[in-house]
Amino acid sequence: MIQNLPGTSQTAVTAPKLTLLDFAIKGGWVMIPIILLALVAAYIFIERYFVIKRASKEDTNFMNRIKDYMHDGKVDAAIALCKSTDSPSARMIEKGISRLGRPLQDITTAIENVGKLEISKLERGFPTLATITGAEPMLGFLGTVIGMVQSFYRMEQAGNNIDVSMMSGGIYTALITTVAGLIVGILGYFAYNTLVVRTEKVVFNLEATNTEFMDILNEPAKN
């Protein structure tokens, strides 16, 4: 059995638990832009996610009804259906129907232009999210460098009275910003690519709808 040495205490010293707020405070002023940019990135991702999700919902029977209306010559009914359907595909087809009577190339160009506008609307905020994703790690490194400079400056001012805790505490505080910047940057990277993938699915649906509509226009008239 191991005996306790004289003068030693059996009470274990427990390290104080730090909350996220404590970490943010210890990181210094650089944590302010890191947190603010993280909130902006979170808002862009959530808002764009639901916008793209709503745009990706397509009525599977929409084009069938458009096809029936076009074959029956009910152009006004087809336009009314497009206006009552809130989707990028419906707005694109509505523009194509409004160009009926013009050369097919003009109709195709009009549809493609509307499709580009719809995709541009979905990608609103993407450049900002990409910029934040790239800037966050650099802000974290900036905070670390500033913390290290301050730590070495305090050591220089201390002269011969340098304490180990003076160096370790400064490094610990400086690295907090790096950790925060990397976490936000990594999460932002995954968020950005998630939105890009979902947007590409919408683009594919628009291209398929455009092709189907042009096939309807190219079908021979029924006698």
C-alpha positions as CSV (number, residue, x, y, z in Angstrom):
1,M,0.0,0.0,0.0
2,I,1.4,3.4,-0.9
3,Q,1.7,5.8,2.0
4,N,1.0,9.5,1.7
5,L,4.2,11.5,2.1
6,P,4.4,13.8,5.1
7,G,3.2,17.3,4.4
8,T,1.2,16.3,1.3
9,S,-2.5,16.8,1.0
10,Q,-5.0,14.3,-0.4
11,T,-7.2,17.0,-1.8
12,A,-6.9,17.2,-5.6
13,V,-6.7,20.6,-7.2
14,T,-9.4,20.8,-9.8
15,A,-8.9,23.2,-12.7
16,P,-11.7,25.8,-13.1
17,K,-14.2,25.0,-15.9
18,L,-14.2,27.6,-18.7
19,T,-17.4,28.5,-20.6
20,L,-17.5,29.7,-24.2
21,L,-17.9,33.2,-22.9
22,D,-14.7,32.8,-20.9
23,F,-12.9,31.7,-24.0
24,A,-14.2,34.6,-26.0
25,I,-13.1,37.1,-23.4
26,K,-9.6,35.6,-23.1
27,G,-9.2,35.7,-26.9
28,G,-9.1,39.5,-26.8
29,W,-10.6,42.0,-29.2
30,V,-9.9,39.9,-32.3
31,M,-12.7,37.6,-31.0
32,I,-15.2,40.4,-31.7
33,P,-14.9,40.3,-35.6
34,I,-14.6,36.5,-35.5
35,I,-17.9,36.2,-33.6
36,L,-19.7,38.8,-35.7
37,L,-18.6,37.2,-39.0
38,A,-19.7,33.8,-37.6
39,L,-23.2,35.2,-37.0
40,V,-23.3,36.7,-40.5
41,A,-22.3,33.4,-42.0
42,A,-24.9,31.5,-40.0
43,Y,-27.6,33.9,-41.1
44,I,-26.6,33.6,-44.8
45,F,-26.5,29.8,-44.6
46,I,-29.9,29.4,-42.8
47,E,-31.7,32.0,-45.0
48,R,-30.2,30.6,-48.3
49,Y,-30.8,27.0,-47.3
50,F,-34.6,27.5,-47.0
51,V,-34.8,29.7,-50.1
52,I,-33.0,27.0,-52.2
53,K,-35.0,24.3,-50.6
54,R,-38.2,26.1,-51.6
55,A,-36.9,26.6,-55.1
56,S,-36.0,22.9,-55.5
57,K,-39.6,21.8,-54.8
58,E,-41.1,21.1,-58.2
59,D,-44.7,20.1,-59.0
60,T,-44.2,16.8,-61.0
61,N,-47.5,17.5,-62.7
62,F,-46.7,21.1,-63.7
63,M,-45.1,20.3,-67.1
64,N,-47.8,17.8,-68.0
65,R,-50.4,20.5,-67.5
66,I,-48.4,22.9,-69.5
67,K,-48.1,20.4,-72.3
68,D,-51.9,19.7,-72.3
69,Y,-52.7,23.5,-72.4
70,M,-50.2,24.0,-75.2
71,H,-51.6,21.2,-77.3
72,D,-55.2,22.5,-76.7
73,G,-54.1,26.0,-77.7
74,K,-55.0,27.3,-74.2
75,V,-52.1,29.8,-74.0
76,D,-53.8,32.0,-71.4
77,A,-54.5,29.1,-69.1
78,A,-50.8,28.0,-69.4
79,I,-49.7,31.6,-68.5
80,A,-52.2,31.7,-65.6
81,L,-50.8,28.3,-64.3
82,C,-47.2,29.7,-64.4
83,K,-48.2,32.9,-62.5
84,S,-50.0,30.8,-59.8
85,T,-46.9,28.6,-59.4
86,D,-44.1,30.1,-57.3
87,S,-41.0,28.4,-58.6
88,P,-38.1,29.3,-60.9
89,S,-39.2,26.8,-63.5
90,A,-42.7,28.4,-63.7
91,R,-41.3,31.9,-64.2
92,M,-38.9,30.6,-66.8
93,I,-41.7,28.8,-68.7
94,E,-43.9,31.9,-68.5
95,K,-41.3,33.9,-70.2
96,G,-41.1,31.3,-73.0
97,I,-44.8,31.2,-73.5
98,S,-44.9,35.0,-73.7
99,R,-42.4,34.8,-76.6
100,L,-44.6,32.4,-78.7
101,G,-44.7,33.4,-82.3
102,R,-41.1,34.4,-82.4
103,P,-38.2,32.3,-83.7
104,L,-37.3,29.4,-81.5
105,Q,-33.8,30.8,-80.9
106,D,-35.4,34.0,-79.4
107,I,-37.6,31.8,-77.2
108,T,-34.6,29.8,-76.0
109,T,-32.6,32.9,-75.3
110,A,-35.4,34.4,-73.3
111,I,-35.8,31.3,-71.2
112,E,-32.1,31.0,-70.6
113,N,-31.9,34.6,-69.5
114,V,-34.7,34.1,-67.0
115,G,-33.0,30.9,-65.8
116,K,-29.7,32.8,-65.2
117,L,-31.6,35.5,-63.2
118,E,-33.2,32.9,-61.0
119,I,-29.9,31.2,-60.3
120,S,-28.4,34.6,-59.6
121,K,-31.1,35.2,-57.0
122,L,-30.4,31.8,-55.4
123,E,-26.7,32.5,-55.2
124,R,-27.2,35.8,-53.4
125,G,-24.9,35.9,-50.4
126,F,-22.6,33.1,-51.7
127,P,-19.6,35.5,-52.2
128,T,-20.0,36.9,-48.7
129,L,-20.1,33.4,-47.2
130,A,-17.1,32.3,-49.2
131,T,-15.2,35.5,-48.1
132,I,-16.0,34.9,-44.4
133,T,-14.9,31.2,-44.7
134,G,-11.5,32.3,-46.0
135,A,-11.1,35.3,-43.7
136,E,-11.9,33.6,-40.4
137,P,-8.8,31.4,-40.1
138,M,-6.6,34.5,-41.0
139,L,-8.3,36.5,-38.3
140,G,-7.6,33.7,-35.9
141,F,-3.9,33.7,-36.9
142,L,-3.8,37.5,-36.5
143,G,-5.1,37.2,-33.0
144,T,-2.5,34.6,-32.2
145,V,0.4,36.7,-33.5
146,I,-0.8,39.7,-31.6
147,G,-1.1,37.6,-28.4
148,M,2.4,36.2,-28.9
149,V,3.9,39.7,-29.4
150,Q,2.2,40.9,-26.3
151,S,3.5,37.9,-24.4
152,F,7.1,38.4,-25.4
153,Y,6.7,42.2,-24.7
154,R,5.6,41.4,-21.1
155,M,8.5,39.0,-20.7
156,E,10.9,41.7,-21.9
157,Q,9.5,44.1,-19.4
158,A,9.7,41.6,-16.6
159,G,13.5,41.3,-17.0
160,N,15.0,38.7,-14.7
161,N,11.6,38.1,-13.0
162,I,10.3,35.9,-15.8
163,D,7.7,33.4,-14.7
164,V,6.8,30.3,-16.7
165,S,3.1,31.1,-16.3
166,M,3.7,34.4,-18.0
167,M,4.7,32.7,-21.2
168,S,2.3,29.7,-21.1
169,G,-0.6,32.0,-20.2
170,G,0.1,34.3,-23.1
171,I,0.4,31.5,-25.6
172,Y,-2.8,29.9,-24.2
173,T,-4.7,33.1,-24.7
174,A,-3.3,33.7,-28.1
175,L,-4.2,30.3,-29.5
176,I,-7.8,30.7,-28.6
177,T,-8.4,33.0,-31.6
178,T,-6.8,30.4,-33.9
179,V,-9.1,27.7,-32.6
180,A,-12.1,29.9,-33.0
181,G,-11.1,31.1,-36.5
182,L,-10.5,27.5,-37.7
183,I,-13.8,26.2,-36.3
184,V,-15.8,28.9,-38.0
185,G,-13.8,28.6,-41.2
186,I,-14.3,24.8,-41.3
187,L,-18.0,25.0,-40.6
188,G,-18.4,27.8,-43.1
189,Y,-16.6,25.7,-45.8
190,F,-19.1,22.8,-45.3
191,A,-22.0,25.3,-45.2
192,Y,-20.9,26.9,-48.5
193,N,-20.4,23.6,-50.3
194,T,-23.8,22.4,-49.1
195,L,-25.5,25.4,-50.6
196,V,-23.5,25.0,-53.9
197,V,-24.6,21.4,-54.2
198,R,-28.2,22.2,-53.6
199,T,-28.1,25.0,-56.1
200,E,-26.6,22.8,-58.7
201,K,-29.6,20.5,-58.3
202,V,-31.9,23.5,-59.0
203,V,-29.8,24.3,-62.1
204,F,-30.2,20.7,-63.3
205,N,-34.0,20.9,-62.8
206,L,-34.2,24.2,-64.8
207,E,-32.2,22.7,-67.7
208,A,-34.5,19.7,-67.7
209,T,-37.6,21.9,-67.7
210,N,-36.2,24.0,-70.5
211,T,-35.5,21.0,-72.6
212,E,-38.9,19.6,-72.0
213,F,-40.6,22.9,-72.9
214,M,-38.6,23.2,-76.2
215,D,-39.6,19.6,-77.0
216,I,-43.3,20.6,-76.6
217,L,-42.8,23.5,-79.0
218,N,-41.0,21.3,-81.5
219,E,-43.7,18.6,-81.5
220,P,-45.7,18.4,-84.7
221,A,-49.2,19.9,-84.5
222,K,-52.0,17.4,-84.1
223,N,-54.5,17.2,-86.9
